[in-house]
Amino acid sequence: MKNLRILLAAILLITSTTTFAQQKGEWNIRLRGVGVIPQEKANIGVIGGDVDISKSFIPELDFTYYFANNFSAELILGTTRHKVKTTSSNLTAIGGPASADVDLGKVWLLPPTLTLQYHVPTGSIVRPYIGAGANYTIFYGADEGSTVKGVDYKNSFAFAAQAGVDIDLNKKWFVNVDMKKLFLSTDVTVDASNLTPAGNPSLEPTLRNIPADVKIRPWLIGIGIGCRL
């Protein structure tokens, strides 16, 4: 019973603590550690199969501006690198197995994202928000690995959805927990002409331009610290 009373008192203290409402013209900055978890799927020409994209953990910086009370725009900046491979591809046309993984090396993604947010006026130090916006992902620094000759990724726009919470520590500083979903896909072209069988040169044009429609659709789950400027 004593422990229950202490817990109730703590809850009352938290919810009654002086709060700091989001005001028009306010700037916030946050630094998060973010886990990037792709939910990948692909339609691959010629060799078929699916795609596997590695998870990543990155630092992320964002800037938030309140253009009205409880309404803001947030620009999210970060970059991430992923290992990529096909899975269960059919390589019999080039003398390989009927089901094999093909290493496609690594690639960097730069996905600046702008979201519009609504911050729920709870009257407590716990301040949830939801957001939606747009993402433009730039693929750069592609390293095709040791198997194929080259991999080309097309830059792409995507819809972004977001939910999170700020927890005030004092008038200036707060803890942030944030989750985003990017509905990202890209067109990929693989140049595997270096794998053309010596006895079948007619395959070279086909292997030089293997198309793939790749859905990446990553979750970005982060926690960090923020401050009011």
ZARO-823678 format. One record per residue: residue number from 0; residue in three letters; x, y, z of N, C-alpha, C, O in turn. Coordinates in steps of 0.05 Angstrom, whole numbers. Layout:
ZARO-823678
nr/rest/n.x/n.y/n.z/ca.x/ca.y/ca.z/c.x/c.y/c.z/o.x/o.y/o.z
NUM/ALA/X/Y/Z/X/Y/Z/X/Y/Z/X/Y/Z
...
end
This chain:
ZARO-823678
nr/rest/n.x/n.y/n.z/ca.x/ca.y/ca.z/c.x/c.y/c.z/o.x/o.y/o.z
0/MET/16/-24/0/0/0/0/17/25/0/11/45/-14
1/LYS/39/25/16/57/48/17/69/53/-10/71/76/-19
2/ASN/78/32/-24/90/35/-50/70/46/-70/77/62/-87
3/LEU/44/38/-67/23/48/-85/19/78/-81/16/93/-100
4/ARG/19/86/-56/16/115/-50/39/131/-61/35/153/-71
5/ILE/63/120/-59/87/134/-70/84/137/-100/90/158/-112
6/LEU/75/115/-113/72/116/-143/51/136/-151/55/151/-170
7/LEU/28/137/-137/7/156/-143/17/185/-139/11/203/-154
8/ALA/32/189/-117/43/216/-112/62/224/-134/62/248/-142
9/ALA/78/205/-144/97/211/-165/82/219/-191/90/238/-205
10/ILE/60/204/-197/45/211/-221/32/238/-219/32/254/-238
11/LEU/21/245/-195/9/271/-191/30/293/-193/25/314/-204
12/LEU/54/287/-183/76/307/-185/83/312/-214/87/335/-222
13/ILE/85/291/-230/93/293/-258/72/309/-273/79/327/-288
14/THR/47/302/-269/25/315/-285/19/343/-275/7/359/-290
15/SER/28/351/-251/23/377/-241/47/396/-244/46/419/-237
16/THR/70/385/-253/94/401/-256/89/423/-277/74/419/-296
17/THR/101/446/-272/98/469/-291/106/460/-319/127/448/-323
18/THR/88/466/-338/93/458/-366/101/482/-383/98/505/-375
19/PHE/112/476/-406/122/497/-424/109/493/-451/118/477/-467
20/ALA/88/507/-456/72/504/-480/88/513/-504/105/531/-503
21/GLN/83/499/-527/96/506/-552/84/531/-563/60/532/-568
22/GLN/100/552/-568/90/578/-577/99/584/-605/120/575/-614
23/LYS/82/599/-619/89/608/-646/116/622/-646/120/639/-629
24/GLY/133/616/-666/159/628/-668/181/614/-653/205/622/-654
25/GLU/175/593/-638/195/578/-623/211/559/-641/200/547/-659
26/TRP/237/557/-635/254/538/-648/263/516/-629/269/522/-606
27/ASN/262/491/-638/273/468/-622/295/455/-639/294/455/-664
28/ILE/314/443/-625/334/426/-639/337/400/-623/337/400/-599
29/ARG/339/378/-637/341/351/-624/364/336/-636/370/338/-660
30/LEU/377/320/-620/398/301/-629/389/274/-619/386/269/-595
31/ARG/386/255/-638/376/228/-632/396/207/-641/411/211/-659
32/GLY/395/184/-627/406/159/-638/383/144/-650/363/139/-637
33/VAL/386/136/-675/364/124/-690/371/97/-702/392/93/-714
34/GLY/353/78/-697/355/52/-710/340/52/-736/316/59/-736
35/VAL/353/45/-758/340/45/-785/335/15/-792/353/-1/-795
36/ILE/309/9/-794/301/-19/-798/285/-22/-824/261/-17/-824
37/PRO/298/-30/-846/284/-32/-872/263/-55/-871/267/-75/-858
38/GLN/241/-50/-884/220/-71/-889/220/-76/-919/201/-69/-933
39/GLU/241/-89/-928/247/-90/-957/232/-112/-972/225/-132/-961
40/LYS/228/-106/-998/216/-126/-1016/224/-117/-1044/225/-93/-1049
41/ALA/229/-136/-1062/238/-128/-1089/226/-146/-1111/220/-169/-1106
42/ASN/223/-134/-1134/216/-149/-1158/240/-146/-1177/245/-125/-1188
43/ILE/255/-168/-1180/281/-167/-1194/278/-181/-1221/269/-204/-1223
44/GLY/287/-168/-1242/285/-180/-1269/308/-200/-1273/328/-200/-1259
45/VAL/305/-216/-1294/324/-235/-1304/330/-258/-1284/325/-281/-1290
46/ILE/342/-251/-1261/351/-271/-1242/330/-276/-1219/333/-295/-1204
47/GLY/310/-259/-1217/290/-262/-1197/300/-260/-1168/321/-249/-1163
48/GLY/285/-272/-1150/292/-271/-1122/282/-246/-1108/265/-232/-1119
49/ASP/291/-242/-1084/283/-219/-1067/308/-204/-1059/330/-209/-1069
50/VAL/305/-185/-1040/327/-168/-1032/330/-169/-1001/309/-171/-987
51/ASP/354/-166/-992/359/-164/-963/376/-139/-959/397/-136/-970
52/ILE/366/-121/-942/380/-96/-936/385/-95/-906/367/-98/-890
53/SER/410/-90/-899/418/-91/-870/406/-68/-854/399/-47/-865
54/LYS/403/-73/-828/395/-52/-809/419/-34/-804/442/-40/-810
55/SER/414/-10/-792/435/9/-787/427/25/-762/404/28/-755
56/PHE/448/37/-749/443/55/-726/459/80/-731/483/79/-736
57/ILE/446/103/-730/458/128/-738/451/151/-719/432/149/-704
58/PRO/467/173/-719/459/197/-706/441/213/-725/444/212/-749
59/GLU/421/227/-713/403/243/-729/399/270/-716/396/272/-692
60/LEU/399/291/-733/395/318/-723/370/329/-735/365/325/-759
61/ASP/353/343/-719/330/355/-731/326/383/-720/334/390/-697
62/PHE/313/400/-736/306/428/-729/276/431/-731/264/423/-752
63/THR/264/442/-711/235/445/-710/228/475/-706/239/488/-689
64/TYR/209/484/-723/200/512/-720/169/512/-717/155/499/-732
65/TYR/160/526/-696/131/528/-691/120/552/-706/124/575/-698
66/PHE/105/546/-728/93/568/-743/66/576/-732/54/596/-740
67/ALA/56/561/-712/32/568/-697/33/553/-670/49/534/-668
68/ASN/17/561/-651/17/547/-625/10/518/-630/-11/512/-641
69/ASN/27/499/-621/24/470/-622/26/459/-651/22/435/-655
70/PHE/33/475/-671/37/465/-698/66/473/-706/74/496/-703
71/SER/80/454/-718/108/459/-725/115/445/-751/101/427/-761
72/ALA/138/453/-761/151/439/-784/178/429/-775/193/444/-761
73/GLU/185/404/-782/210/392/-773/226/383/-797/216/368/-814
74/LEU/251/391/-798/270/381/-818/289/362/-805/302/368/-786
75/ILE/290/338/-816/305/316/-805/329/310/-823/327/307/-847
76/LEU/353/310/-811/378/306/-826/393/282/-815/397/279/-790
77/GLY/403/265/-832/419/242/-824/427/226/-849/416/230/-870
78/THR/447/209/-846/455/192/-869/461/164/-858/470/161/-836
79/THR/456/144/-875/459/117/-866/470/99/-888/466/104/-912
80/ARG/485/79/-880/497/60/-900/487/32/-895/484/23/-872
81/HIS/481/18/-917/469/-9/-915/483/-28/-934/492/-21/-955
82/LYS/485/-53/-924/493/-75/-941/469/-86/-957/447/-87/-946
83/VAL/473/-93/-982/451/-102/-999/458/-128/-1012/481/-131/-1022
84/LYS/439/-146/-1014/443/-171/-1029/416/-181/-1039/395/-176/-1027
85/THR/417/-196/-1061/392/-210/-1069/391/-237/-1054/412/-246/-1044
86/THR/368/-248/-1053/364/-274/-1040/348/-293/-1059/330/-284/-1072
87/SER/356/-317/-1059/343/-338/-1075/340/-331/-1105/320/-336/-1117
88/SER/362/-320/-1116/362/-313/-1144/370/-338/-1161/385/-355/-1152
89/ASN/359/-339/-1185/364/-362/-1203/387/-354/-1222/384/-337/-1239
90/LEU/410/-367/-1218/434/-361/-1234/441/-383/-1254/463/-384/-1263
91/THR/421/-400/-1261/427/-422/-1279/435/-411/-1307/450/-425/-1322
92/ALA/425/-387/-1315/432/-377/-1341/461/-370/-1344/472/-369/-1367
93/ILE/475/-366/-1322/504/-361/-1323/520/-384/-1311/543/-380/-1303
94/GLY/507/-407/-1309/521/-431/-1299/522/-433/-1269/538/-448/-1258
95/GLY/505/-418/-1255/505/-419/-1226/482/-435/-1216/468/-448/-1231
96/PRO/477/-435/-1189/455/-450/-1177/428/-438/-1183/426/-415/-1190
97/ALA/407/-453/-1178/380/-444/-1182/370/-426/-1160/350/-412/-1163
98/SER/384/-426/-1137/376/-409/-1115/402/-400/-1101/415/-416/-1088
99/ALA/408/-374/-1103/433/-364/-1092/429/-335/-1083/412/-321/-1094
100/ASP/445/-326/-1064/447/-298/-1056/469/-284/-1072/490/-296/-1076
101/VAL/463/-260/-1081/483/-245/-1097/490/-219/-1081/473/-203/-1076
102/ASP/515/-217/-1074/524/-193/-1059/524/-169/-1078/537/-169/-1099
103/LEU/510/-148/-1069/509/-123/-1084/523/-100/-1070/519/-77/-1076
104/GLY/541/-107/-1051/557/-88/-1038/543/-70/-1018/526/-80/-1004
105/LYS/550/-45/-1017/539/-26/-998/531/0/-1012/541/7/-1033
106/VAL/513/15/-999/505/41/-1010/498/59/-987/487/51/-966
107/TRP/504/85/-991/496/106/-972/470/118/-980/464/122/-1004
108/LEU/453/125/-960/428/139/-965/428/165/-949/434/166/-925
109/LEU/421/187/-963/417/213/-950/388/220/-953/379/228/-975
110/PRO/372/217/-932/343/220/-934/332/245/-920/317/241/-900
111/PRO/338/270/-928/326/293/-914/295/291/-915/284/284/-936
112/THR/283/296/-892/254/292/-890/242/317/-876/252/326/-856
113/LEU/220/327/-888/206/350/-876/178/340/-868/163/330/-885
114/THR/171/344/-843/144/336/-834/130/360/-821/143/378/-810
115/LEU/104/361/-823/87/380/-808/75/365/-784/65/343/-787
116/GLN/77/377/-761/70/364/-736/48/378/-721/46/403/-721
117/TYR/32/362/-707/12/373/-688/20/363/-660/22/338/-656
118/HIS/25/381/-641/33/374/-614/9/376/-596/-3/397/-593
119/VAL/2/354/-583/-23/352/-567/-19/368/-541/0/363/-527
120/PRO/-36/388/-536/-33/404/-511/-44/389/-487/-68/391/-480
121/THR/-27/373/-474/-36/355/-453/-37/369/-426/-51/359/-408
122/GLY/-23/391/-422/-22/404/-396/-3/391/-377/-4/397/-353
123/SER/14/373/-387/34/360/-370/61/362/-383/64/373/-405
124/ILE/82/351/-370/109/352/-382/112/332/-404/132/332/-419
125/VAL/93/314/-408/93/294/-429/77/305/-452/53/309/-450
126/ARG/90/309/-475/78/324/-497/80/307/-523/100/309/-538
127/PRO/60/291/-529/60/274/-553/54/291/-578/43/313/-577
128/TYR/63/280/-601/57/294/-627/55/273/-649/64/251/-646
129/ILE/42/281/-670/40/265/-695/49/283/-718/46/307/-716
130/GLY/58/270/-739/67/286/-762/65/270/-788/63/246/-788
131/ALA/66/285/-810/66/273/-837/80/292/-855/80/316/-851
132/GLY/93/281/-876/107/298/-894/120/284/-917/110/263/-926
133/ALA/142/294/-927/155/284/-951/184/279/-946/197/293/-930
134/ASN/194/259/-960/223/252/-959/234/250/-987/221/241/-1006
135/TYR/259/259/-990/273/256/-1015/300/242/-1009/317/253/-995
136/THR/303/217/-1018/326/202/-1012/346/202/-1035/340/196/-1058
137/ILE/371/210/-1028/393/210/-1047/411/186/-1041/420/182/-1019
138/PHE/415/169/-1061/433/146/-1059/460/154/-1070/463/164/-1092
139/TYR/481/149/-1054/508/158/-1062/529/138/-1051/523/122/-1034
140/GLY/553/140/-1061/575/124/-1052/570/94/-1055/579/78/-1038
141/ALA/556/86/-1076/550/57/-1079/576/42/-1085/592/49/-1102
142/ASP/580/21/-1069/603/2/-1073/590/-25/-1081/578/-38/-1064
143/GLU/594/-33/-1106/580/-56/-1116/590/-83/-1105/578/-104/-1111
144/GLY/612/-83/-1090/622/-107/-1079/639/-122/-1100/647/-111/-1120
145/SER/644/-148/-1094/663/-163/-1111/649/-182/-1131/663/-196/-1145
146/THR/622/-181/-1133/608/-200/-1150/601/-188/-1177/608/-198/-1198
147/VAL/586/-166/-1177/576/-154/-1202/594/-130/-1209/611/-121/-1194
148/LYS/589/-119/-1233/606/-98/-1243/597/-70/-1233/613/-53/-1229
149/GLY/571/-67/-1229/561/-41/-1220/532/-42/-1211/517/-60/-1219
150/VAL/524/-23/-1193/496/-21/-1184/489/8/-1184/503/25/-1173
151/ASP/466/15/-1196/457/43/-1198/430/45/-1184/411/30/-1190
152/TYR/427/65/-1166/403/70/-1151/391/97/-1160/406/116/-1163
153/LYS/365/98/-1164/352/122/-1172/342/137/-1147/328/126/-1131
154/ASN/349/163/-1145/339/180/-1123/308/180/-1124/296/178/-1145
155/SER/296/184/-1100/267/180/-1100/253/197/-1078/265/201/-1056
156/PHE/229/206/-1084/211/219/-1064/195/197/-1050/190/176/-1062
157/ALA/187/203/-1025/170/184/-1010/153/199/-990/160/221/-981
158/PHE/131/187/-983/114/198/-961/126/189/-934/136/167/-932
159/ALA/124/207/-914/134/201/-888/112/205/-867/97/224/-868
160/ALA/110/186/-848/92/189/-825/108/188/-799/129/175/-798
161/GLN/98/201/-779/114/204/-754/96/205/-730/73/215/-731
162/ALA/107/195/-707/94/198/-681/116/199/-660/137/185/-663
163/GLY/112/215/-639/133/216/-619/123/230/-594/100/237/-592
164/VAL/142/235/-576/135/248/-551/159/263/-540/182/253/-541
165/ASP/155/287/-531/175/303/-516/168/302/-487/145/306/-479
166/ILE/189/298/-470/185/298/-441/203/319/-429/227/317/-429
167/ASP/190/340/-418/205/362/-408/222/355/-383/213/341/-365
168/LEU/247/364/-383/265/362/-360/265/388/-345/265/389/-320
169/ASN/265/410/-360/263/437/-348/253/456/-370/243/446/-391
170/LYS/256/482/-366/245/501/-386/259/499/-413/247/505/-433
171/LYS/284/490/-413/299/490/-438/303/462/-450/302/459/-474
172/TRP/307/442/-433/315/415/-443/292/395/-440/275/397/-423
173/PHE/292/376/-459/272/355/-458/283/329/-471/302/330/-487
174/VAL/272/307/-463/278/281/-475/259/276/-497/235/283/-495
175/ASN/268/263/-519/251/258/-542/252/228/-550/273/216/-551
176/VAL/228/217/-555/226/190/-567/210/194/-592/188/206/-592
177/ASP/220/182/-614/207/188/-640/207/163/-658/226/147/-657
178/MET/186/160/-674/184/138/-693/174/149/-719/154/163/-720
179/LYS/188/141/-741/180/150/-767/178/125/-786/192/105/-782
180/LYS/161/128/-806/159/108/-827/162/122/-854/147/140/-860
181/LEU/182/113/-870/186/124/-896/176/104/-917/186/81/-917
182/PHE/157/112/-934/146/93/-954/163/96/-979/154/104/-1000
183/LEU/189/88/-976/209/93/-996/213/69/-1015/214/46/-1006
184/SER/214/74/-1041/222/54/-1060/241/67/-1081/242/91/-1083
185/THR/255/50/-1095/274/60/-1115/277/40/-1138/272/16/-1134
186/ASP/284/51/-1161/290/34/-1184/320/29/-1184/336/48/-1183
187/VAL/328/4/-1186/356/-4/-1185/363/-18/-1211/347/-34/-1222
188/THR/387/-12/-1222/397/-26/-1245/424/-39/-1238/442/-26/-1229
189/VAL/426/-65/-1242/450/-80/-1236/465/-87/-1262/452/-98/-1281
190/ASP/490/-81/-1263/507/-89/-1286/523/-114/-1278/543/-112/-1264
191/ALA/513/-137/-1288/527/-162/-1282/540/-173/-1308/543/-197/-1311
192/SER/547/-155/-1326/558/-164/-1352/584/-179/-1349/592/-194/-1366
193/ASN/598/-174/-1326/623/-187/-1321/619/-217/-1316/638/-233/-1316
194/LEU/594/-226/-1312/588/-254/-1306/579/-268/-1331/570/-291/-1330
195/THR/580/-255/-1355/571/-268/-1380/587/-293/-1386/612/-292/-1386
196/PRO/573/-316/-1390/588/-340/-1397/604/-337/-1423/594/-325/-1442
197/ALA/627/-349/-1423/645/-346/-1447/631/-357/-1472/636/-347/-1494
198/GLY/615/-377/-1469/603/-390/-1492/576/-378/-1500/564/-388/-1519
199/ASN/567/-357/-1486/541/-345/-1493/542/-315/-1491/530/-303/-1473
200/PRO/557/-301/-1509/560/-272/-1508/534/-257/-1512/532/-234/-1506
201/SER/513/-271/-1524/488/-257/-1529/474/-249/-1503/456/-232/-1503
202/LEU/483/-261/-1480/471/-254/-1454/481/-227/-1443/469/-216/-1425
203/GLU/503/-218/-1454/516/-194/-1442/497/-170/-1440/496/-158/-1419
204/PRO/482/-162/-1462/465/-139/-1459/443/-142/-1437/437/-123/-1423
205/THR/433/-167/-1435/413/-172/-1414/425/-169/-1386/412/-158/-1368
206/LEU/449/-180/-1382/461/-180/-1356/472/-152/-1349/476/-146/-1325
207/ARG/476/-135/-1369/486/-108/-1364/464/-90/-1352/471/-71/-1338
208/ASN/439/-97/-1357/417/-80/-1347/395/-97/-1334/373/-100/-1344
209/ILE/402/-108/-1311/382/-123/-1295/366/-103/-1278/377/-91/-1260
210/PRO/340/-100/-1284/324/-81/-1269/313/-93/-1243/309/-117/-1241
211/ALA/308/-75/-1224/296/-84/-1199/279/-61/-1187/289/-38/-1186
212/ASP/255/-67/-1180/238/-48/-1166/240/-55/-1136/230/-76/-1127
213/VAL/253/-38/-1121/259/-44/-1093/244/-26/-1074/246/-2/-1075
214/LYS/228/-38/-1057/214/-24/-1036/230/-27/-1010/236/-49/-1001
215/ILE/239/-4/-999/256/-4/-975/239/0/-950/242/-15/-930
216/ARG/221/19/-950/201/25/-929/212/22/-900/201/6/-885
217/PRO/232/37/-893/245/33/-867/229/46/-844/215/66/-848
218/TRP/231/33/-821/224/46/-795/248/60/-785/271/49/-786
219/LEU/245/84/-774/266/98/-760/257/103/-732/239/119/-727
220/ILE/270/90/-713/262/91/-685/284/103/-669/307/93/-668
221/GLY/279/126/-656/300/141/-643/294/151/-615/270/153/-608
222/ILE/314/157/-600/312/169/-574/335/189/-572/357/184/-581
223/GLY/330/212/-559/351/232/-557/343/255/-538/325/252/-522
224/ILE/357/276/-542/354/300/-524/349/324/-542/359/326/-564
225/GLY/332/342/-532/326/366/-547/327/391/-530/327/389/-505
226/CYS/329/414/-543/329/439/-528/313/460/-543/311/460/-568
227/ARG/302/479/-528/289/503/-539/310/525/-543/325/531/-525
228/LEU/310/537/-567/329/558/-572/317/586/-567/330/606/-571
end
